[in-house]
Amino acid sequence: GKSRLKYEMKSYKEMVVNQLKQMNEDNQKLAWYKNRAVNEKMSKIALQDSFVVLTEKLRQTTEENLASKLRYQKHHELNKQAMDFHEKFLREQLQRLCDAENREEEGRKSEKVAHQNEGDSNNKVVVAAILSEGGESSAEYVKKMEILVKSQEERKLDMQRRHHEEMMALEKEFVAELNGLTQEYSPQEEK
């Protein structure tokens, strides 16, 4: 048979060219993996940087929102206190006006009763004298007296109405001035 060779013979192509091709392909793959690793590392750094920036923005926004909320709460509380004070003041003013009106009304009634009692005693004597005469003059006297009393009552009511209207106008003017003053000194909303 054949003699055995001590060394195995292989072709140049098999030993050199194929190995060079394989090394070239491996180098290209290695470069691609290195580029991919660099790109992923850069993406990771960019994501970390944007995470830091967004976290800082979120913190700032949260602080600003909290500050705004506290500012609005303080402003609301000041407005509420001012409105409560204003309401209390107006209620007290209204109560004083009502009390004064009641006292005036009671004073007018007692004065009217006293005046009527005084006038009644004087008038009773005159009326008794006129009625004792009798006839047409006494009926005419009673009729004219009723007209006079009715006219007097209407004048008093008209005067009381005018007085009440003047008091209400004065009160409205006071409330408007007080509202202006309150508005002028109320804390303005910060911007």
N, CA and C of each residue as an Amber inpcrd file, in Angstrom:
protein
   573
   0.6970000  -1.1570000   0.0000000   0.0000000   0.0000000   0.0000000
   0.7710000   1.2800000   0.0000000  -0.0440000   2.1650000   0.4040000
   0.4690000   3.5270000   0.4120000   1.3430000   3.7090000   1.6350000
   2.2560000   4.5440000   1.4470000   3.1030000   4.8180000   2.5970000
   2.4750000   5.9490000   3.4100000   2.5860000   5.8200000   4.6230000
   2.0010000   6.8740000   5.4670000   2.9780000   8.0150000   5.5670000
   2.3700000   9.1880000   5.3970000   3.2170000  10.3680000   5.5330000
   3.2770000  10.7350000   6.9950000   4.3780000  11.2080000   7.3520000
   4.5340000  11.6180000   8.7270000   3.7320000  12.9000000   8.9720000
   3.6780000  13.7150000   7.9870000   2.9410000  14.9710000   8.1100000
   1.8190000  14.9950000   7.1140000   0.7040000  15.5960000   7.5060000
  -0.4530000  15.6560000   6.6140000  -0.3090000  16.8960000   5.7620000
  -0.5840000  16.7880000   4.5320000  -0.4420000  17.9070000   3.6140000
  -1.8040000  18.5770000   3.4630000  -1.8110000  19.8940000   3.5960000
  -3.0580000  20.6460000   3.4030000  -2.7650000  21.7290000   2.4000000
  -3.8050000  22.1600000   1.7250000  -3.5930000  23.1510000   0.6860000
  -3.3760000  24.5390000   1.2840000  -2.7860000  25.4110000   0.4910000
  -2.5190000  26.7910000   0.8850000  -3.8260000  27.5170000   1.1630000
  -4.7980000  27.2740000   0.3080000  -6.1100000  27.9290000   0.4470000
  -6.7330000  27.5340000   1.7640000  -6.6600000  26.2970000   2.0650000
  -7.2740000  25.8080000   3.2940000  -6.5440000  26.3460000   4.5090000
  -5.2750000  26.4620000   4.4370000  -4.4990000  26.8510000   5.5960000
  -4.3720000  28.3580000   5.7430000  -4.3190000  29.1260000   4.6840000
  -4.0330000  30.5580000   4.7970000  -5.2470000  31.4020000   4.4130000
  -5.7680000  31.2040000   3.2320000  -6.8280000  32.0810000   2.7160000
  -8.0790000  31.9640000   3.5720000  -8.4720000  30.7730000   3.8780000
  -9.6960000  30.6050000   4.6920000  -9.5080000  31.1870000   6.0900000
  -8.3250000  31.0100000   6.6460000  -8.0560000  31.5610000   7.9800000
  -8.0690000  33.0880000   7.9460000  -7.5350000  33.6910000   6.8970000
  -7.5420000  35.1620000   6.7710000  -8.9790000  35.6860000   6.6370000
  -9.7740000  34.9890000   5.8400000 -11.1900000  35.3960000   5.7040000
 -11.8950000  35.3320000   7.0490000 -11.6580000  34.2710000   7.7820000
 -12.3170000  34.1120000   9.0940000 -11.8600000  35.2110000  10.0510000
 -10.5580000  35.5160000  10.0400000 -10.0460000  36.5820000  10.9140000
 -10.6440000  37.9360000  10.5200000 -10.7930000  38.1830000   9.2480000
 -11.3690000  39.4340000   8.7550000 -12.8330000  39.5550000   9.2030000
 -13.6010000  38.4870000   9.0640000 -15.0080000  38.4920000   9.5090000
 -15.0920000  38.6970000  11.0140000 -14.2040000  38.0260000  11.7540000
 -14.2060000  38.1910000  13.2140000 -13.8590000  39.6260000  13.6080000
 -12.9080000  40.2400000  12.8910000 -12.5510000  41.6450000  13.1770000
 -13.7250000  42.5800000  12.8990000 -14.4660000  42.3210000  11.8090000
 -15.6400000  43.1530000  11.4950000 -16.7120000  42.9960000  12.5770000
 -16.9380000  41.7650000  13.0220000 -17.9210000  41.5370000  14.0920000
 -17.4800000  42.2170000  15.3750000 -16.1830000  42.1260000  15.6690000
 -15.6600000  42.7570000  16.8770000 -15.8560000  44.2740000  16.8280000
 -15.5650000  44.8850000  15.6780000 -15.7560000  46.3390000  15.5200000
 -17.2390000  46.6990000  15.6690000 -18.1260000  45.8690000  15.0920000
 -19.5720000  46.1420000  15.1980000 -20.0180000  46.0670000  16.6510000
 -19.5530000  45.0370000  17.3930000 -19.9220000  44.9040000  18.8100000
 -19.3550000  46.0460000  19.6490000 -18.1130000  46.4750000  19.3050000
 -17.5340000  47.6160000  20.0350000 -18.3570000  48.8810000  19.7970000
 -18.7430000  49.1360000  18.5470000 -19.5810000  50.3110000  18.2260000
 -20.9220000  50.2370000  18.9470000 -21.4770000  49.0430000  18.9510000
 -22.7640000  48.8600000  19.6300000 -22.6210000  49.1230000  21.1290000
 -21.5440000  48.6300000  21.7290000 -21.3080000  48.8570000  23.1570000
 -21.1190000  50.3430000  23.4460000 -20.3690000  51.0490000  22.5730000
 -20.1570000  52.4960000  22.7490000 -21.4870000  53.2350000  22.6290000
 -22.2900000  52.8810000  21.6310000 -23.5950000  53.5370000  21.4460000
 -24.5090000  53.2990000  22.6470000 -24.5250000  52.0850000  23.1560000
 -25.3680000  51.7930000  24.3190000 -24.8850000  52.5450000  25.5500000
 -23.5530000  52.6420000  25.6910000 -23.0030000  53.3900000  26.8230000
 -23.3750000  54.8670000  26.7240000 -23.2790000  55.4270000  25.5060000
 -23.6530000  56.8360000  25.3150000 -25.1510000  57.0350000  25.5630000
 -25.9730000  56.0890000  25.1150000 -27.4170000  56.1800000  25.3630000
 -27.7080000  56.1230000  26.8530000 -26.9910000  55.2500000  27.5380000
 -27.1780000  55.1250000  28.9840000 -26.8050000  56.4290000  29.6880000
 -25.6800000  57.0330000  29.2810000 -25.2520000  58.3110000  29.8780000
 -26.2790000  59.4040000  29.5840000 -26.7680000  59.4530000  28.3350000
 -27.7720000  60.4630000  27.9660000 -29.0500000  60.2700000  28.7790000
 -29.4650000  59.0130000  28.9570000 -30.6660000  58.7460000  29.7500000
 -30.4660000  59.1400000  31.2100000 -29.2770000  58.8510000  31.7480000
 -29.0050000  59.2410000  33.1340000 -29.0180000  60.7570000  33.2820000
 -28.4020000  61.4540000  32.3040000 -28.3870000  62.9270000  32.3570000
 -29.8010000  63.4870000  32.2770000 -30.6220000  62.9610000  31.3320000
 -31.9890000  63.4740000  31.2440000 -32.7980000  63.1070000  32.4680000
 -32.5200000  61.9560000  33.0760000 -33.2050000  61.5860000  34.3130000
 -32.8710000  62.5850000  35.4200000 -31.6020000  62.9660000  35.5310000
 -31.1800000  63.9500000  36.5420000 -31.8580000  65.2960000  36.2840000
 -31.8670000  65.7290000  35.0160000 -32.4830000  67.0220000  34.6710000
 -33.9770000  66.9940000  34.9670000 -34.6520000  65.9120000  34.5560000
 -36.0970000  65.8250000  34.7930000 -36.4160000  65.7300000  36.2820000
 -35.5850000  65.0200000  37.0390000 -35.7970000  64.9370000  38.4860000
 -35.6730000  66.3150000  39.1230000 -34.6810000  67.0880000  38.6870000
 -34.4900000  68.4440000  39.2230000 -35.6740000  69.3430000  38.8550000
 -36.1270000  69.2380000  37.5980000 -37.2860000  70.0390000  37.1790000
 -38.5250000  69.6650000  37.9790000 -38.7110000  68.3660000  38.2160000
 -39.8550000  67.9140000  39.0050000 -39.7770000  68.4660000  40.4250000
 -38.5860000  68.4420000  41.0170000 -38.4090000  68.9730000  42.3690000
 -38.7340000  70.4740000  42.4060000 -38.2090000  71.2180000  41.4160000
 -38.4760000  72.6600000  41.3660000 -39.9660000  72.9410000  41.1830000
 -40.5970000  72.1980000  40.2810000 -42.0300000  72.3960000  40.0410000
 -42.8370000  72.0740000  41.2910000 -42.4520000  71.0030000  41.9850000
 -43.1520000  70.6390000  43.2220000 -43.0030000  71.7370000  44.2650000
 -41.7870000  72.2810000  44.3940000 -41.5690000  73.3680000  45.3570000
 -42.3690000  74.6080000  44.9800000 -42.3820000  74.9470000  43.6760000
 -43.1480000  76.1150000  43.2250000 -44.6400000  75.9200000  43.4790000
 -45.1360000  74.7180000  43.1960000 -46.5570000  74.4360000  43.4370000
 -46.8960000  74.5430000  44.9140000 -46.0090000  74.0250000  45.7580000
 -46.2420000  74.1040000  47.1970000 -46.2340000  75.5550000  47.6610000
 -45.2610000  76.3380000  47.1460000 -45.1950000  77.7570000  47.5140000
 -46.4480000  78.4920000  47.0440000 -46.8970000  78.1970000  45.8150000
 -48.1170000  78.8350000  45.2990000 -49.3230000  78.4460000  46.1360000
 -49.4010000  77.1750000  46.4960000 -50.5280000  76.7020000  47.3050000
 -50.5490000  77.4110000  48.6530000 -49.3770000  77.5100000  49.2910000
 -49.3100000  78.2050000  50.5820000 -49.6670000  79.6780000  50.4320000
 -49.1800000  80.3110000  49.3410000 -49.4780000  81.7230000  49.1000000
 -50.9820000  81.9270000  48.8990000 -51.6070000  81.0470000  48.1080000
 -53.0500000  81.1690000  47.8780000 -53.8460000  80.8940000  49.1530000
 -53.3830000  79.9260000  49.9570000 -54.0720000  79.6530000  51.2200000
 -53.9880000  80.8630000  52.1460000 -52.8130000  81.4850000  52.2060000
 -52.6410000  82.6690000  53.0510000 -53.5310000  83.8020000  52.5500000
 -53.5220000  83.9970000  51.2230000 -54.3610000  85.0420000  50.6250000
 -55.8390000  84.7740000  50.9120000 -56.2490000  83.5170000  50.7640000
 -57.6420000  83.1450000  51.0310000 -57.9910000  83.4000000  52.4960000
 -57.0870000  83.0260000  53.3980000 -57.3340000  83.2160000  54.8310000
 -57.4530000  84.7060000  55.1650000 -56.5670000  85.5280000  54.5780000
 -56.6420000  86.9730000  54.8240000 -57.9590000  87.5430000  54.2930000
 -58.3540000  87.1160000  53.0940000 -59.6270000  87.5820000  52.5390000
 -60.7990000  87.1430000  53.4060000 -60.7420000  85.9020000  53.8990000
 -61.8170000  85.3900000  54.7490000 -61.9000000  86.1970000  56.0400000
 -60.7400000  86.4910000  56.6410000 -60.7380000  87.2900000  57.8670000
 -61.3050000  88.6820000  57.6050000 -60.8970000  89.2830000  56.4720000
 -61.3970000  90.6160000  56.1370000 -62.9090000  90.5800000  55.9210000
 -63.3930000  89.5610000  55.2180000 -64.8310000  89.4560000  54.9730000
 -65.5980000  89.1990000  56.2720000 -65.0380000  88.3520000  57.1490000
 -65.6870000  88.0980000  58.4380000 -65.7610000  89.3760000  59.2620000
 -64.6600000  90.1300000  59.2820000 -64.6470000  91.3890000  60.0200000
 -65.6630000  92.3580000  59.4250000 -65.6710000  92.4270000  58.0980000
 -66.5950000  93.3210000  57.3990000 -68.0460000  92.9320000  57.7020000
 -68.3350000  91.6330000  57.6570000 -69.6930000  91.1590000  57.9400000
 -70.0950000  91.4840000  59.3780000 -69.1820000  91.2240000  60.3190000
 -69.4680000  91.5010000  61.7280000 -69.7330000  92.9960000  61.9250000
 -68.8910000  93.8120000  61.2930000 -69.0480000  95.2580000  61.4220000
 -70.3960000  95.7120000  60.8630000 -70.7530000  95.2000000  59.6890000
 -72.0300000  95.5970000  59.0800000 -73.2180000  95.1210000  59.9140000
 -73.1170000  93.9170000  60.4790000 -74.2000000  93.4270000  61.3400000
 -74.3550000  94.3220000  62.5720000 -73.2240000  94.7150000  63.1560000
 -73.2870000  95.5970000  64.3250000 -73.9040000  96.9440000  63.9480000
 -73.4890000  97.4790000  62.7820000 -74.0460000  98.7560000  62.3270000
 -75.5570000  98.6370000  62.1090000 -75.9600000  97.5490000  61.4620000
 -77.3810000  97.3410000  61.1990000 -78.1540000  97.1980000  62.5060000
 -77.5760000  96.4620000  63.4630000 -78.2310000  96.2950000  64.7620000
 -78.3690000  97.6480000  65.4640000 -77.2910000  98.4660000  65.3980000
 -77.3640000  99.7990000  66.0170000 -78.4440000 100.6520000  65.3610000
 -78.5210000 100.5710000  64.0210000 -79.5520000 101.3470000  63.3230000
 -80.9530000 100.8820000  63.7180000 -81.1220000  99.5600000  63.7760000
 -82.4380000  99.0310000  64.1710000 -82.7860000  99.4430000  65.5960000
 -81.8070000  99.3530000  66.5000000 -82.0490000  99.7560000  67.8910000
 -82.3990000 101.2390000  67.9700000 -81.6510000 102.0660000  67.2190000
 -81.9200000 103.5070000  67.2270000 -83.3100000 103.7910000  66.6560000
 -83.6510000 103.0830000  65.5810000 -84.9750000 103.2640000  64.9700000
 -86.0750000 102.8700000  65.9570000 -85.8650000 101.7480000  66.6680000
 -86.8520000 101.3100000  67.6630000 -86.9790000 102.3250000  68.7970000
 -85.8330000 102.8470000  69.2610000 -85.8880000 103.8540000  70.3340000
 -86.6110000 105.1140000  69.8630000 -86.3010000 105.5310000  68.6200000
 -86.9830000 106.7150000  68.0830000 -88.4810000 106.4660000  67.9730000
 -88.8330000 105.2730000  67.4940000 -90.2530000 104.9350000  67.3480000
 -90.9540000 104.9480000  68.7020000 -90.2990000 104.3450000  69.7140000
 -90.8930000 104.3470000  71.0540000 -90.9940000 105.7690000  71.5990000
 -89.9570000 106.5710000  71.3440000 -89.9890000 107.9690000  71.7860000
 -91.1110000 108.7380000  71.1120000 -91.2720000 108.5080000  69.8040000
 -92.3560000 109.1980000  69.0850000 -93.7170000 108.7730000  69.6190000
 -93.8490000 107.4570000  69.8900000 -95.1360000 106.9790000  70.4070000
 -95.4430000 107.5920000  71.7650000 -94.4370000 107.5790000  72.6560000
 -94.6950000 108.1360000  73.9930000 -94.9340000 109.6410000  73.9080000
 -94.2070000 110.3140000  73.0100000 -94.4120000 111.7590000  72.8270000
 -95.8010000 112.0260000  72.2560000 -96.1890000 111.1670000  71.3040000
 -97.5060000 111.3270000  70.6920000 -98.6070000 111.1260000  71.7350000
 -98.4280000 110.0770000  72.5660000 -99.4280000 109.8100000  73.6060000
 -99.4940000 110.9840000  74.5800000 -98.3120000 111.4840000  74.9910000
 -98.2910000 112.6130000  75.9290000 -98.9180000 113.8430000  75.2910000
 -98.5730000 114.0730000  74.0270000 -99.1120000 115.2390000  73.3230000
-100.6250000 115.1070000  73.1470000-101.0550000 113.8750000  72.8230000
-102.4950000 113.6720000  72.6620000-103.2190000 113.8550000  73.9870000
-102.6150000 113.3240000  75.0550000-103.2500000 113.4820000  76.3680000
-103.3580000 114.9530000  76.7410000-102.2860000 115.7000000  76.4540000
-102.2980000 117.1330000  76.7670000-103.3180000 117.8540000  75.8990000
-103.2670000 117.5170000  74.5990000-104.2000000 118.1620000  73.6810000
-105.6270000 117.7270000  73.9430000-105.7840000 116.4580000  74.3360000
-107.1210000 115.9400000  74.5990000-107.7890000 116.6910000  75.7420000
-107.0210000 116.9670000  76.7800000-107.6480000 117.6570000  77.9190000
-108.0860000 119.0630000  77.5160000-107.2420000 119.7460000  76.7200000
-107.6260000 121.0880000  76.2530000-108.7760000 121.0000000  75.2610000
-108.6380000 120.0160000  74.3430000-109.6690000 119.8840000  73.3170000
-110.9960000 119.4140000  73.8910000-110.9410000 118.6040000  74.9340000
-112.1870000 118.0990000  75.5220000-113.0590000 119.2480000  76.0120000
-112.4110000 120.2290000  76.5800000-113.1720000 121.3780000  77.0850000
-113.8140000 122.1180000  75.9190000-112.9810000 122.3380000  74.8380000
-113.5010000 123.0760000  73.6840000-114.5740000 122.2530000  72.9760000
-114.2790000 120.9390000  72.7710000-115.2390000 120.0800000  72.0830000
-116.5390000 119.9950000  72.8800000-116.4270000 119.8920000  74.1840000
-117.6270000 119.8220000  75.0180000-118.4490000 121.0940000  74.8570000
-117.7720000 122.2420000  74.7720000-118.4880000 123.5100000  74.6180000
-119.1680000 123.5750000  73.2560000-118.4160000 123.1000000  72.1840000
-118.9940000 123.1620000  70.8330000-120.1540000 122.1890000  70.7090000
-119.9580000 120.9830000  71.2410000-121.0060000 119.9780000  71.1240000
-122.2310000 120.3400000  71.9640000-121.9870000 121.0580000  73.0460000
-123.1290000 121.4380000  73.8800000-124.0180000 122.4310000  73.1440000
-123.3850000 123.2170000  72.2420000-124.1880000 124.1350000  71.4510000
-125.0470000 123.3580000  70.4690000-124.4530000 122.2020000  69.9690000
-125.2120000 121.3530000  69.0570000-125.3450000 121.9580000  67.6890000
-126.0860000 121.2820000  66.8620000-126.4000000 121.7930000  65.5530000
-125.3430000 121.4870000  64.5100000-125.4610000 122.2960000  63.4550000
-124.6220000 122.1040000  62.2850000-123.1620000 122.4170000  62.5590000
-122.8850000 123.3920000  63.3670000-121.4990000 123.7990000  63.6210000
-120.7180000 122.6880000  64.3220000-121.3760000 121.9270000  65.1840000
-120.6600000 120.8400000  65.8700000-120.3190000 119.7220000  64.8920000
-121.2040000 119.3730000  63.9680000-120.9280000 118.3340000  62.9730000
-119.8180000 118.7950000  62.0340000-119.8600000 120.0580000  61.6640000
-118.8190000 120.6100000  60.7880000-117.4710000 120.6140000  61.5080000
-117.4980000 120.9460000  62.8060000-116.2690000 120.9420000  63.6090000
-115.6570000 119.5440000  63.6430000-116.4780000 118.5440000  63.8860000
-115.9890000 117.1630000  63.9660000-115.4060000 116.7420000  62.6160000
-116.0740000 117.0980000  61.5210000-115.6080000 116.7430000  60.1890000
-114.2640000 117.4030000  59.8910000-114.1450000 118.6990000  60.1790000
-112.8900000 119.4120000  59.9300000-111.7690000 118.8860000  60.8330000
-112.1420000 118.5300000  62.0680000-111.1400000 117.9990000  62.9900000
-110.6020000 116.6520000  62.4630000-111.4800000 115.8070000  61.9330000
-111.0510000 114.5210000  61.3740000-110.1140000 114.7350000  60.1870000
-110.4490000 115.7030000  59.3180000-109.5940000 116.0170000  58.1650000
-108.2310000 116.5140000  58.6450000-108.2400000 117.3810000  59.6620000
-106.9960000 117.9250000  60.2090000-106.1260000 116.8190000  60.8210000
-106.7430000 115.9220000  61.5840000-105.9960000 114.8150000  62.2120000
-105.4190000 113.8990000  61.1300000-106.2230000 113.6030000  60.1080000
-105.7590000 112.7440000  59.0190000-104.5950000 113.3980000  58.2730000
-104.7040000 114.6890000  58.0140000-103.6310000 115.4230000  57.3370000
-102.3510000 115.4070000  58.1700000-102.5070000 115.6000000  59.4830000
-101.3440000 115.5790000  60.3840000-100.6710000 114.2030000  60.3630000
-101.4690000 113.1410000  60.4010000-100.9170000 111.7800000  60.3650000
-100.1660000 111.5340000  59.0520000-100.7300000 111.9880000  57.9230000
-100.0700000 111.8170000  56.6270000 -98.7430000 112.5650000  56.5800000
 -98.7100000 113.7890000  57.1280000 -97.4520000 114.5530000  57.1580000
 -96.4050000 113.8540000  58.0140000 -96.8470000 113.2930000  59.1450000
 -95.9070000 112.5740000  60.0090000 -95.3550000 111.3370000  59.2930000
 -96.2500000 110.5790000  58.6400000 -95.8060000 109.3910000  57.9160000
 -94.8430000 109.7540000  56.7860000 -95.1460000 110.8480000  56.0670000
 -94.2740000 111.3030000  54.9900000 -92.8980000 111.6940000  55.5390000
 -92.8990000 112.4000000  56.6570000 -91.6420000 112.8030000  57.2830000
 -90.8520000 111.5720000  57.7460000 -91.5450000 110.5940000  58.3410000
 -90.8690000 109.3640000  58.7820000 -90.3000000 108.6000000  57.5910000
 -91.0420000 108.5600000  56.4860000 -90.5680000 107.8740000  55.2840000
 -89.3140000 108.5560000  54.7360000 -89.3380000 109.8980000  54.6650000
 -88.1580000 110.6300000  54.1850000 -86.9610000 110.3940000  55.1040000
 -87.2310000 110.4100000  56.4030000 -86.1550000 110.1720000  57.3710000
 -85.5680000 108.7710000  57.1820000 -86.4380000 107.7940000  56.9940000
 -85.9810000 106.4140000  56.7910000 -85.1680000 106.2970000  55.4940000
 -85.6430000 106.9440000  54.4090000 -84.9170000 106.9080000  53.1330000
 -83.5500000 107.5690000  53.2620000 -83.4880000 108.7020000  53.9920000
 -82.2020000 109.3720000  54.2000000 -81.2550000 108.4900000  55.0050000
 -81.7810000 107.8050000  56.0210000 -80.9430000 106.9090000  56.8290000
 -80.4150000 105.7600000  55.9630000 -81.2710000 105.1990000  55.1060000
 -80.8420000 104.0950000  54.2500000 -79.8030000 104.5760000  53.2350000
 -80.0120000 105.7750000  52.6540000 -79.0340000 106.3210000  51.7070000
 -77.6980000 106.5570000  52.3990000 -77.7550000 107.0890000  53.6130000
 -76.5350000 107.3090000  54.3910000 -75.8390000 105.9820000  54.6700000
 -76.5950000 104.9660000  55.0130000 -76.0210000 103.6440000  55.2970000
 -75.4000000 103.0390000  54.0310000 -76.0880000 103.1690000  52.8720000
 -75.5410000 102.6470000  51.6160000 -74.2400000 103.3590000  51.2580000
 -74.2160000 104.6690000  51.4410000 -72.9990000 105.4370000  51.1600000
 -71.8560000 104.9750000  52.0580000 -72.1790000 104.7450000  53.3370000
 -71.1610000 104.2730000  54.2810000 -70.6350000 102.9030000  53.8740000
 -71.5330000 101.9820000  53.4950000 -71.1240000 100.6320000  53.0970000
 -70.2450000 100.6960000  51.8450000 -70.6100000 101.5480000  50.8720000
 -69.8020000 101.6780000  49.6570000 -68.4040000 102.1950000  49.9910000
 -68.3180000 103.2160000  50.8540000 -67.0120000 103.7470000  51.2490000
 -66.2090000 102.6990000  52.0070000 -66.8720000 101.9400000  52.8700000
 -66.1850000 100.8910000  53.6340000 -65.6880000  99.7910000  52.7030000
 -66.4910000  99.4180000  51.7030000 -66.0490000  98.4160000  50.7280000
 -64.8290000  98.9060000  49.9620000 -64.8380000 100.1750000  49.5570000
 -63.6810000 100.7460000  48.8640000 -62.4380000 100.7130000  49.7260000
 -62.5990000 101.0780000  50.9960000 -61.4720000 101.0570000  51.9300000
 -60.9630000  99.6390000  52.1280000 -61.8770000  98.6790000  52.2860000
 -61.4820000  97.2800000  52.4620000 -60.7550000  96.7810000  51.2210000
 -61.2580000  97.1270000  50.0410000 -60.6250000  96.7070000  48.7880000
 -59.2360000  97.3190000  48.6570000 -59.0980000  98.5730000  49.0690000
 -57.8100000  99.2630000  48.9660000 -56.7560000  98.6140000  49.8490000
 -57.1540000  98.1640000  51.0530000 -56.1860000  97.6140000  51.9940000
 -56.1580000  96.0950000  52.0230000 -56.9450000  95.4300000  51.1720000
 -56.9090000  93.9610000  51.1560000 -55.6290000  93.5330000  50.4570000
 -55.0320000  92.4020000  50.9020000 -53.7760000  91.9460000  50.2890000
 -54.0180000  91.5550000  48.8390000 -53.1460000  92.0620000  47.9580000
 -53.2800000  91.7620000  46.5330000 -52.6450000  90.4200000  46.2430000
 -53.1870000  89.7010000  45.2460000 -52.6650000  88.3840000  44.8670000
 -51.2840000  88.5710000  44.2540000 -50.3140000  87.8070000  44.7490000
 -48.9490000  87.8910000  44.2340000 -48.8730000  87.1780000  42.8990000
 -48.0970000  87.7730000  41.9940000 -47.9530000  87.1570000  40.6610000
 -46.5020000  86.8500000  40.4040000
